[in-house]
Amino acid sequence: GRNEGEPGGGPYWVRERDGSESLQIVETSQMDLTDSRVQEIVSKAHYFNPVDLVCSINDYRGARFNLSSFVNKNTGFVASKSVDGAPIKALELPGLWNGGMAEWNTVLVEVPGITFSPVKEMVDLLRAEHLTRE
């Protein structure tokens, strides 16, 4: 979907330590936002991650992928969270899209914005798209 200022990650080309590049979903907390080059890239980003993923666990011959072989264990990051209203830092290990997609064959498809209704905080449940209509 189009980037409309919601918090969260987005699709970016990632250059690995060995020089290879792959298309991945990257969270802003994984980025060095003090780097002016990174700031420029993020400010020009057109898309965000709507979390609609379609994944095949089998190759074209029907053999199962060993999904653990696709995890980039270097992509864990520290995220700001809260517990009982108190701010904390949490170590997030590679998830499905922020490290678990390393070296996948990735195709990104633009979907209509109407399909995205994020809930990052409790108050997000008060948005019109989450309220039942009678």
C-alpha positions, -999 to 999 in steps of 0.1 A, spaced: 0 0 0 9 37 -3 28 52 26 3 75 44 25 81 75 15 51 96 42 37 119 58 5 108 81 -9 81 82 -8 44 99 -25 14 135 -15 8 165 -29 -10 189 -42 16 226 -45 10 242 -73 30 277 -74 44 288 -96 15 276 -69 -10 245 -89 -22 212 -71 -23 177 -84 -16 142 -69 -13 130 -70 23 105 -54 46 125 -33 70 112 -16 102 123 19 109 137 7 143 162 -13 122 175 18 104 200 44 115 178 74 113 207 97 123 223 89 89 212 116 64 213 91 35 188 69 54 166 99 62 165 108 25 156 72 15 128 70 41 114 104 32 111 94 -4 95 60 3 62 55 -15 51 23 2 46 7 36 41 -28 48 4 -36 49 12 -71 63 -6 -90 36 18 -118 29 14 -147 5 41 -173 10 48 -207 -5 65 -232 18 72 -255 -11 94 -251 -42 81 -255 -78 86 -293 -75 66 -295 -43 95 -301 -20 93 -282 13 117 -253 19 138 -253 51 125 -219 62 151 -216 90 178 -215 63 163 -181 52 167 -163 85 193 -136 87 202 -138 124 220 -105 122 187 -86 118 175 -85 154 168 -49 167 158 -30 198 123 -16 198 107 9 222 76 -6 239 57 -1 271 47 -24 300 20 -11 324 26 24 310 64 23 317 87 26 286 110 -3 280 134 -15 253 128 -49 238 151 -71 217 131 -83 187 146 -113 169 142 -117 132 105 -121 124 88 -133 93 95 -101 73 123 -84 92 150 -110 88 130 -141 81 127 -132 44 164 -129 37 171 -142 2 136 -152 -6 123 -146 -41 102 -116 -32 75 -99 -53 58 -69 -39 23 -60 -51 5 -27 -45 -28 -32 -28 -56 -7 -23 -53 14 9 -88 3 20 -73 -32 28 -51 -17 55 -65 -8 90 -36 -9 115 -39 -14 152 -6 -3 168 -23 12 199 -56 7 217 -70 40 205 -66 27 169 -96 4 176 -117 36 177 -111 44 140 -141 41 118 -129 10 100 -128 -9 132 -163 1 145 -193 -21 136 -220 -6 116 -257 -15 122 
